[in-house]
Amino acid sequence: MGNHYIPDNEFVITFARSGGKGGQNVNKTSTKAIIHWQVDKSQVLSWEEKERVRAKLVNRINSNDELVVMAEEERSQSQNRESAVARLRSLVAEALKVPKRRRPTRPTRASKLRRIEGKVMRSSLKKGRRGEM
């Protein structure tokens, strides 16, 4: 598993009218960038990597096996396009990361003693509330 870069020819970008700041500009221009990337048709990912992406991004992938990313923060179409592409690439890169396996460790003698001391303290505190000693 290497560093995967999704090439521009693998996704489709469409533009739509965006809400938010921009004044009269937002009523006239289509600045919202929408990216559709078909996981199955990717040529840079292996079958296992595609499965990993599907599993990690299951809530973001639609019924057509497409990962859809939108950006409408900026006023310009080009800035929103760049933002959406960057977001798509970082989402996929994050999904492809394999988490480190946890090595189980034994509790130290000191930590066991601290735990028991805490239990003894709590116990005596509760005994004190009951009026027993």
C-alpha positions in Angstrom: 0.0 0.0 0.0 1.7 3.1 -1.2 0.7 6.8 -1.4 -2.3 6.9 -3.7 -3.1 10.1 -5.6 -6.5 10.1 -7.3 -6.0 11.5 -10.8 -8.3 14.2 -12.2 -9.7 12.0 -14.9 -11.3 9.6 -12.3 -13.9 12.0 -11.0 -16.6 14.2 -12.5 -17.1 17.7 -11.3 -20.4 19.6 -11.7 -21.3 23.0 -10.5 -24.5 24.4 -9.0 -25.7 27.6 -7.5 -24.5 28.0 -4.0 -26.1 29.7 -1.0 -24.3 31.8 1.6 -22.2 34.9 1.3 -21.6 36.5 -2.1 -24.5 39.0 -2.3 -26.0 39.3 -5.7 -23.2 37.1 -7.1 -24.7 33.9 -5.6 -27.9 34.4 -7.5 -26.1 34.6 -10.9 -23.1 32.2 -10.7 -22.8 28.5 -10.2 -20.0 28.4 -7.6 -20.8 25.2 -5.6 -18.5 22.4 -6.7 -19.8 18.8 -6.6 -17.5 15.9 -7.2 -18.6 12.3 -8.0 -15.9 9.7 -7.8 -16.8 6.1 -8.6 -14.9 3.8 -6.2 -15.3 0.7 -8.4 -13.9 2.4 -11.5 -10.7 3.6 -9.9 -7.6 2.5 -11.5 -5.2 3.5 -8.8 -6.7 1.4 -6.0 -6.5 -2.4 -5.6 -9.7 -4.4 -4.8 -8.7 -4.6 -1.1 -8.2 -0.8 -1.0 -11.6 -0.2 -2.7 -13.2 -2.4 -0.1 -11.4 -0.5 2.7 -12.7 2.8 1.3 -16.2 1.5 1.0 -16.1 0.2 4.6 -14.7 3.4 6.1 -16.8 5.9 4.1 -20.0 3.8 3.9 -22.2 6.8 5.0 -20.7 9.0 2.2 -21.0 6.5 -0.7 -24.3 6.5 -2.6 -26.2 3.6 -4.2 -24.2 4.1 -7.5 -20.9 3.3 -5.6 -20.0 7.0 -5.8 -18.3 9.1 -3.2 -19.8 12.6 -3.4 -18.0 15.6 -2.0 -19.3 19.2 -2.1 -17.7 22.6 -1.5 -19.4 25.9 -1.4 -17.4 27.9 1.2 -15.7 30.3 -1.3 -17.1 32.8 -3.7 -15.2 31.5 -6.7 -15.8 28.4 -8.6 -12.1 27.6 -9.0 -11.5 27.9 -5.2 -14.5 25.6 -4.5 -13.2 23.1 -7.1 -9.8 23.0 -5.4 -11.3 22.7 -2.0 -13.6 19.8 -3.1 -10.7 17.9 -4.8 -8.5 18.3 -1.7 -11.3 17.1 0.5 -11.9 14.0 -1.7 -8.2 13.1 -1.7 -7.8 13.5 2.0 -11.0 11.5 2.7 -9.7 8.6 0.6 -6.1 8.9 2.0 -7.6 8.8 5.6 -9.8 5.8 4.7 -6.8 3.9 3.4 -4.7 4.3 6.6 -4.3 1.0 8.4 -4.5 1.5 12.2 -1.7 0.1 14.3 -2.4 -3.1 16.1 -2.7 -2.7 19.9 -0.2 -4.8 21.9 -1.8 -5.9 25.1 0.4 -5.0 28.1 0.2 -6.2 31.7 -0.5 -3.8 34.5 2.6 -2.9 36.5 2.9 -3.7 40.2 2.8 0.0 41.2 -0.5 0.5 39.2 -2.1 -2.5 40.9 -1.1 -1.1 44.3 -2.5 2.3 43.4 -5.8 0.7 42.3 -6.1 -1.2 45.6 -5.2 1.9 47.6 -8.0 3.8 45.8 -10.4 1.0 46.6 -9.4 1.0 50.3 -9.8 4.8 50.5 -13.2 4.7 48.9 -14.3 1.9 51.2 -13.2 3.7 54.3 -15.0 6.9 53.1 -18.2 5.0 52.7 -17.8 3.3 56.0 -17.4 6.7 57.6 -20.7 7.9 56.1 -22.5 4.9 57.6 -21.2 5.6 61.1 -19.4 2.2 61.4 -15.7 1.9 62.0 
